Amino acid sequence: MKKNIIFFFVIILCGCTKTYDDGILCKYLYFPTSTNKNCFWVEVKEDRTLKEIFGEMSWDCHDSISSGKFPKDGISWEKIHDEDSIIIDATAFRQLEELVSEVRKRKSVNYFIQSISHDGMGNVLFIKDRAYYFEIGIYDDKPTMDFIDKLKETSPIPIRSSWGSVLQKY
């Protein structure tokens, strides 16, 4: 009887422990802070799958993210212009994993809570239990920027920005 009670409590405790091992290496949003157009959403899974969406976020979603609150239901899209996925080369994936490991050593940041410019490039990065909300130029942590550069280099829909903070595909 005593063993059954202990077993029961172990099962309950293990079942209630929140885990962040959801098979996702990272999620990344890159968007112009002045508009809902030309936004890039990238998900990298631990099975080396990279999925990317390029489109227009809903304004409600854009406003929520710009104020430092990511919608619990994820991004809502008004229009998707392009969507693609690839299997990342094993060597490139190992490099991403190493860079992710370096970024996770940093504390979560959310500069959007204080304020956000309306002429910058917004970045939201999720790595397991960490979240990073920042604009380029405000948070220029080298490992984080190296990771983002590698992610952009790996993405199936090439990401670049042009004058006036408008993101475009290559």
Backbone as JSON, one array per atom type, in Angstrom:
{
  "sequence": "MKKNIIFFFVIILCGCTKTYDDGILCKYLYFPTSTNKNCFWVEVKEDRTLKEIFGEMSWDCHDSISSGKFPKDGISWEKIHDEDSIIIDATAFRQLEELVSEVRKRKSVNYFIQSISHDGMGNVLFIKDRAYYFEIGIYDDKPTMDFIDKLKETSPIPIRSSWGSVLQKY",
  "N": [[0.82, -1.19, 0.0], [1.91, 1.25, 0.85], [3.89, 1.57, -1.1], [2.32, 1.89, -3.37], [1.1, 4.36, -2.86], [3.31, 6.09, -2.81], [4.22, 5.7, -5.44], [2.0, 6.74, -6.81], [2.12, 9.49, -6.06], [4.58, 10.17, -7.22], [3.98, 9.84, -9.92], [2.01, 11.85, -10.23], [3.5, 14.17, -9.57], [5.48, 14.13, -11.57], [3.89, 14.35, -13.82], [2.88, 16.9, -13.56], [4.94, 18.63, -13.84], [6.17, 21.29, -15.62], [7.37, 21.28, -18.87], [9.76, 22.26, -21.31], [10.62, 20.95, -23.46], [9.66, 20.6, -26.32], [10.25, 19.69, -28.8], [11.04, 21.75, -30.39], [13.63, 23.75, -31.52], [13.99, 26.51, -31.8], [12.05, 29.57, -32.18], [11.36, 32.29, -34.28], [10.68, 35.65, -34.95], [10.76, 38.21, -37.28], [10.32, 41.5, -38.03], [9.08, 44.61, -39.46], [8.74, 47.4, -37.4], [7.0, 49.41, -37.95], [4.91, 48.61, -39.53], [2.5, 46.07, -40.48], [3.17, 44.51, -42.55], [5.26, 42.34, -44.6], [6.51, 40.41, -42.82], [8.47, 37.97, -41.17], [8.36, 34.66, -40.07], [9.93, 32.12, -38.38], [10.46, 28.75, -37.65], [12.37, 26.34, -36.05], [12.83, 23.0, -35.82], [13.85, 20.29, -33.68], [14.27, 18.05, -35.18], [15.62, 18.91, -37.33], [14.09, 20.28, -39.15], [13.17, 23.22, -40.79], [10.83, 25.69, -40.88], [9.29, 28.32, -42.61], [7.47, 31.37, -42.78], [6.28, 34.03, -44.73], [4.71, 37.06, -44.65], [1.77, 39.08, -43.97], [1.07, 40.18, -40.82], [-1.79, 40.19, -38.63], [-3.18, 43.31, -37.54], [-3.88, 43.45, -34.85], [-2.33, 41.4, -33.76], [0.25, 42.38, -34.4], [0.25, 44.76, -32.88], [0.01, 43.74, -30.3], [2.39, 42.21, -30.02], [4.25, 44.25, -30.4], [3.9, 45.63, -28.06], [5.08, 44.01, -26.29], [3.86, 41.6, -25.67], [3.34, 38.4, -26.56], [0.96, 36.83, -28.59], [-1.08, 34.31, -27.16], [-2.15, 32.36, -28.78], [-0.47, 32.32, -30.88], [0.86, 33.7, -33.97], [-1.37, 35.61, -35.89], [-2.36, 35.75, -39.19], [-2.95, 38.07, -41.79], [-2.45, 37.86, -44.45], [-0.63, 35.48, -46.25], [2.27, 35.46, -48.03], [4.3, 33.79, -48.85], [5.49, 30.52, -48.16], [7.56, 28.06, -46.83], [9.55, 25.12, -46.32], [12.41, 23.34, -45.11], [14.85, 20.72, -44.78], [17.44, 21.04, -42.63], [20.87, 21.01, -43.32], [23.11, 18.74, -41.72], [25.56, 19.71, -40.65], [25.2, 22.52, -40.64], [23.03, 22.59, -38.92], [24.16, 21.7, -36.52], [25.81, 23.89, -36.02], [23.85, 25.85, -35.61], [22.7, 24.8, -33.27], [24.87, 25.05, -31.48], [25.11, 27.84, -31.41], [22.6, 28.5, -30.38], [22.86, 27.43, -27.85], [24.72, 29.2, -26.74], [23.23, 31.6, -26.78], [21.14, 30.97, -25.01], [22.41, 31.21, -22.59], [22.1, 33.77, -21.87], [20.0, 36.06, -20.11], [16.44, 36.3, -20.4], [15.03, 38.95, -22.34], [12.99, 41.85, -22.7], [12.51, 44.41, -24.41], [10.44, 45.63, -25.63], [8.4, 46.09, -23.86], [9.0, 48.46, -22.5], [9.22, 50.43, -24.55], [8.81, 50.86, -28.07], [10.31, 51.57, -31.17], [9.02, 53.15, -34.12], [10.2, 52.77, -36.49], [11.97, 50.77, -36.81], [13.55, 47.49, -36.77], [11.94, 44.79, -35.63], [12.55, 42.08, -33.42], [11.75, 38.9, -32.26], [12.55, 36.28, -30.33], [12.35, 32.95, -29.42], [13.63, 30.57, -27.34], [13.42, 27.6, -26.05], [12.72, 27.97, -22.72], [13.2, 30.66, -22.72], [12.77, 34.07, -23.73], [13.24, 36.66, -26.08], [12.83, 39.92, -26.82], [13.43, 42.46, -28.93], [14.9, 45.32, -30.62], [17.01, 45.71, -33.43], [20.02, 47.3, -32.84], [19.26, 48.29, -30.41], [19.51, 46.14, -28.74], [22.27, 44.5, -29.02], [23.57, 42.01, -28.62], [26.29, 39.97, -29.14], [26.44, 36.98, -29.45], [23.68, 36.46, -29.8], [23.06, 37.98, -32.08], [24.8, 36.73, -33.9], [23.61, 34.21, -34.0], [21.08, 34.86, -35.1], [21.9, 35.87, -37.58], [22.95, 33.51, -38.71], [20.63, 31.97, -38.79], [19.08, 33.47, -40.6], [20.7, 33.16, -42.84], [20.38, 30.46, -43.31], [17.69, 30.15, -43.85], [14.89, 29.18, -45.97], [13.43, 31.08, -47.39], [14.85, 33.82, -48.4], [15.87, 36.43, -46.24], [15.88, 39.89, -46.04], [16.44, 43.36, -45.38], [15.35, 46.58, -46.45], [15.71, 50.04, -47.44], [13.97, 52.31, -45.31], [13.01, 50.51, -43.49], [11.54, 48.39, -44.55], [10.82, 45.09, -44.99], [11.84, 42.61, -47.28], [11.64, 39.86, -49.57], [14.51, 38.3, -51.06]],
  "CA": [[0.0, 0.0, 0.0], [2.8, 2.4, 0.93], [4.55, 1.7, -2.4], [1.33, 2.42, -4.31], [0.91, 5.78, -2.57], [4.52, 6.77, -3.27], [4.18, 5.63, -6.9], [0.95, 7.65, -7.22], [2.63, 10.85, -5.93], [5.63, 10.35, -8.23], [3.29, 10.02, -11.21], [1.38, 13.17, -10.21], [4.53, 15.2, -9.63], [6.12, 14.12, -12.9], [2.91, 14.81, -14.8], [2.59, 18.32, -13.37], [6.14, 19.42, -14.1], [6.14, 21.93, -16.93], [8.56, 21.01, -19.64], [9.9, 23.05, -22.52], [11.16, 20.08, -24.51], [8.55, 20.39, -27.23], [10.76, 19.34, -30.12], [11.36, 22.99, -31.1], [14.9, 24.36, -31.16], [13.73, 27.94, -31.63], [11.06, 30.26, -33.0], [11.9, 33.62, -34.51], [9.88, 36.6, -35.72], [11.5, 39.38, -37.73], [9.27, 42.32, -38.63], [9.23, 46.05, -39.36], [7.91, 47.87, -36.3], [6.08, 50.45, -38.42], [3.85, 48.06, -40.37], [2.22, 44.65, -40.31], [3.55, 43.85, -43.81], [6.61, 41.81, -44.78], [6.97, 39.8, -41.58], [9.02, 36.63, -41.33], [8.24, 33.77, -38.91], [10.77, 30.95, -38.61], [10.48, 27.72, -36.6], [13.36, 25.3, -36.28], [12.56, 21.85, -34.96], [15.03, 19.49, -33.35], [14.47, 17.05, -36.22], [16.33, 19.66, -38.37], [13.14, 20.91, -40.06], [13.0, 24.66, -40.67], [9.63, 26.17, -41.57], [9.27, 29.78, -42.65], [6.31, 32.04, -43.36], [6.48, 35.43, -45.06], [3.4, 37.62, -44.92], [1.26, 40.24, -43.24], [0.42, 39.87, -39.55], [-2.95, 41.02, -38.32], [-2.77, 44.48, -36.76], [-4.01, 43.1, -33.42], [-1.14, 40.61, -33.44], [1.38, 43.3, -34.47], [0.18, 45.67, -31.74], [0.28, 42.95, -29.09], [3.82, 41.89, -30.0], [4.96, 45.52, -30.24], [3.81, 46.05, -26.66], [5.81, 43.03, -25.48], [3.02, 40.46, -25.32], [3.13, 37.51, -27.69], [-0.37, 36.22, -28.49], [-0.99, 32.92, -26.7], [-2.52, 31.48, -29.89], [0.52, 32.48, -31.95], [0.68, 34.79, -34.92], [-2.5, 35.54, -36.81], [-1.94, 36.31, -40.47], [-3.95, 38.61, -42.72], [-2.12, 37.32, -45.77], [0.65, 34.79, -46.35], [2.79, 35.61, -49.39], [5.16, 32.65, -49.18], [5.67, 29.57, -47.07], [8.47, 27.03, -47.29], [10.26, 24.4, -45.27], [13.56, 22.56, -45.57], [15.61, 19.96, -43.79], [18.73, 21.72, -42.53], [22.08, 20.2, -43.4], [23.56, 18.35, -40.38], [26.62, 20.62, -40.19], [24.57, 23.82, -40.36], [22.18, 22.42, -37.75], [25.06, 21.68, -35.35], [26.21, 25.28, -35.79], [22.7, 26.52, -34.99], [22.59, 24.3, -31.89], [25.93, 25.68, -30.68], [24.76, 29.24, -31.22], [21.45, 28.51, -29.46], [23.4, 27.17, -26.51], [25.32, 30.47, -26.28], [22.16, 32.58, -26.54], [20.4, 30.57, -23.81], [23.15, 31.63, -21.39], [21.66, 35.12, -21.57], [18.67, 36.18, -19.52], [15.38, 36.8, -21.28], [14.89, 40.41, -22.39], [11.81, 42.34, -23.39], [12.62, 45.85, -24.55], [9.19, 46.15, -26.19], [7.54, 46.51, -22.76], [9.27, 49.87, -22.22], [8.79, 51.18, -25.73], [9.31, 50.35, -29.35], [10.32, 52.64, -32.18], [8.15, 52.81, -35.24], [10.99, 52.79, -37.72], [13.05, 49.8, -36.6], [13.33, 46.09, -37.1], [11.62, 44.04, -34.42], [12.98, 40.68, -33.33], [11.26, 38.12, -31.14], [13.22, 34.99, -30.4], [12.01, 32.02, -28.35], [14.49, 29.39, -27.23], [12.92, 26.84, -24.88], [12.05, 28.77, -21.71], [13.68, 32.03, -22.79], [12.19, 34.93, -24.77], [14.03, 37.85, -26.34], [12.11, 40.91, -27.61], [14.35, 43.59, -29.07], [15.14, 45.9, -31.93], [18.42, 45.78, -33.78], [20.55, 48.6, -32.44], [18.98, 48.48, -28.98], [20.08, 44.96, -28.08], [23.21, 43.97, -30.0], [24.35, 40.95, -28.02], [26.97, 39.29, -30.24], [25.96, 35.62, -29.72], [22.31, 36.51, -30.31], [23.11, 38.46, -33.46], [25.42, 35.66, -34.7], [22.59, 33.18, -34.2], [20.08, 35.38, -36.03], [22.53, 35.9, -38.91], [23.02, 32.13, -39.2], [19.26, 31.58, -39.08], [18.71, 34.13, -41.85], [21.49, 32.54, -43.9], [19.87, 29.11, -43.5], [16.26, 30.15, -44.17], [14.55, 28.9, -47.37], [12.96, 32.32, -47.98], [15.89, 34.76, -47.97], [15.39, 37.59, -45.51], [16.72, 41.08, -46.06], [15.68, 44.59, -45.19], [15.74, 47.64, -47.39], [15.52, 51.37, -46.88], [12.66, 52.56, -44.75], [12.63, 49.39, -42.63], [10.61, 47.48, -45.2], [11.44, 43.8, -45.26], [11.48, 42.02, -48.55], [12.37, 38.67, -49.94], [15.53, 38.6, -52.08]],
  "C": [[0.86, 1.26, 0.0], [3.49, 2.66, -0.42], [3.59, 2.28, -3.43], [1.12, 3.92, -4.12], [2.11, 6.59, -3.07], [4.54, 6.82, -4.8], [3.17, 6.65, -7.45], [1.44, 9.11, -7.17], [3.74, 11.14, -6.93], [5.0, 10.6, -9.58], [2.67, 11.42, -11.28], [2.43, 14.27, -10.35], [5.2, 15.26, -10.99], [5.16, 14.66, -13.96], [2.65, 16.29, -14.71], [3.8, 19.21, -13.66], [6.06, 19.98, -15.52], [7.46, 21.68, -17.64], [8.57, 21.88, -20.89], [10.5, 22.24, -23.66], [10.03, 19.69, -25.45], [9.0, 20.05, -28.64], [11.13, 20.56, -30.96], [12.7, 23.51, -30.6], [14.71, 25.85, -30.89], [12.59, 28.4, -32.53], [11.55, 31.7, -33.11], [10.96, 34.44, -35.39], [10.74, 37.81, -36.02], [10.51, 40.26, -38.48], [9.6, 43.81, -38.52], [8.26, 46.56, -38.3], [6.86, 48.88, -36.74], [4.89, 49.9, -39.2], [3.64, 46.58, -40.06], [2.65, 43.84, -41.54], [4.98, 43.31, -43.73], [7.24, 41.28, -43.49], [7.43, 38.37, -41.85], [8.89, 35.86, -40.01], [9.0, 32.49, -39.25], [10.67, 30.02, -37.4], [11.52, 26.68, -36.99], [13.08, 24.18, -35.28], [13.84, 21.05, -34.75], [15.25, 18.33, -34.32], [15.11, 17.66, -37.47], [15.39, 20.29, -39.4], [13.07, 22.41, -39.76], [11.79, 25.04, -41.5], [9.61, 27.68, -41.49], [8.01, 30.28, -43.33], [6.67, 33.5, -43.57], [5.11, 36.02, -45.38], [3.08, 38.85, -44.1], [0.56, 39.75, -41.98], [-0.86, 40.68, -39.43], [-2.45, 42.2, -37.48], [-2.89, 44.21, -35.27], [-2.77, 42.34, -32.95], [0.09, 41.52, -33.39], [1.41, 44.21, -33.25], [0.5, 44.96, -30.43], [1.77, 42.66, -28.94], [4.63, 43.16, -29.76], [4.9, 46.05, -28.81], [4.42, 45.01, -25.72], [5.0, 41.83, -25.04], [2.79, 39.6, -26.56], [1.77, 36.84, -27.54], [-0.27, 34.73, -28.12], [-1.36, 31.93, -27.79], [-1.55, 31.58, -31.05], [0.16, 33.63, -32.87], [-0.58, 34.56, -35.74], [-2.1, 36.33, -38.06], [-3.12, 36.87, -41.23], [-3.72, 38.01, -44.1], [-0.75, 36.66, -45.7], [1.1, 34.86, -47.81], [3.61, 34.4, -49.82], [5.32, 31.8, -47.94], [6.56, 28.46, -47.61], [9.07, 26.31, -46.09], [11.38, 23.58, -45.91], [14.04, 21.68, -44.43], [17.01, 20.58, -43.79], [19.85, 20.69, -42.59], [22.61, 19.94, -41.99], [24.63, 19.3, -39.82], [26.05, 21.98, -39.81], [23.7, 23.72, -39.1], [23.03, 22.38, -36.47], [25.52, 23.09, -35.01], [25.08, 26.06, -35.13], [22.55, 26.09, -33.53], [23.63, 24.93, -30.98], [25.61, 27.14, -30.4], [23.57, 29.39, -30.27], [21.93, 28.33, -28.03], [24.02, 28.44, -25.92], [24.24, 31.5, -25.94], [21.41, 32.24, -25.26], [21.13, 30.9, -22.52], [22.75, 33.04, -20.97], [20.27, 35.08, -20.94], [17.69, 36.64, -20.6], [15.38, 38.33, -21.22], [13.59, 40.75, -23.1], [11.85, 43.86, -23.4], [11.34, 46.46, -25.1], [8.26, 46.64, -25.08], [7.73, 48.0, -22.48], [8.8, 50.75, -23.36], [9.39, 50.54, -26.96], [9.29, 51.51, -30.34], [9.35, 52.23, -33.29], [8.88, 52.96, -36.56], [12.14, 51.8, -37.62], [12.67, 48.41, -37.07], [13.14, 45.31, -35.81], [12.08, 42.59, -34.52], [12.34, 40.07, -32.1], [11.82, 36.73, -31.33], [12.83, 34.16, -29.19], [12.96, 30.83, -28.43], [14.13, 28.71, -25.92], [12.21, 27.79, -23.93], [12.48, 30.24, -21.71], [12.98, 32.77, -23.95], [13.01, 36.21, -24.87], [13.24, 38.74, -27.29], [13.03, 42.12, -27.73], [14.36, 44.11, -30.49], [16.64, 45.88, -32.18], [18.88, 47.2, -33.48], [20.31, 48.89, -30.97], [19.59, 47.33, -28.18], [20.97, 44.29, -29.12], [24.14, 42.95, -29.37], [24.97, 40.09, -29.12], [26.51, 37.85, -30.47], [24.54, 35.58, -30.29], [22.3, 36.95, -31.76], [23.76, 37.43, -34.38], [24.41, 34.56, -35.0], [21.56, 33.64, -35.23], [20.65, 35.44, -37.44], [22.59, 34.51, -39.52], [21.63, 31.62, -39.57], [18.79, 32.19, -40.39], [19.44, 33.51, -43.04], [20.93, 31.17, -44.26], [18.45, 29.08, -44.05], [15.98, 29.91, -45.66], [13.99, 30.12, -48.11], [13.95, 33.39, -47.53], [15.31, 36.03, -47.37], [16.39, 38.73, -45.68], [15.84, 42.27, -45.78], [16.18, 45.61, -46.2], [15.51, 48.98, -46.72], [14.11, 51.51, -46.35], [12.13, 51.41, -43.91], [11.62, 48.45, -43.24], [11.34, 46.19, -45.51], [10.95, 43.26, -46.58], [12.18, 40.68, -48.68], [13.45, 39.1, -50.93], [14.94, 38.45, -53.44]]
}
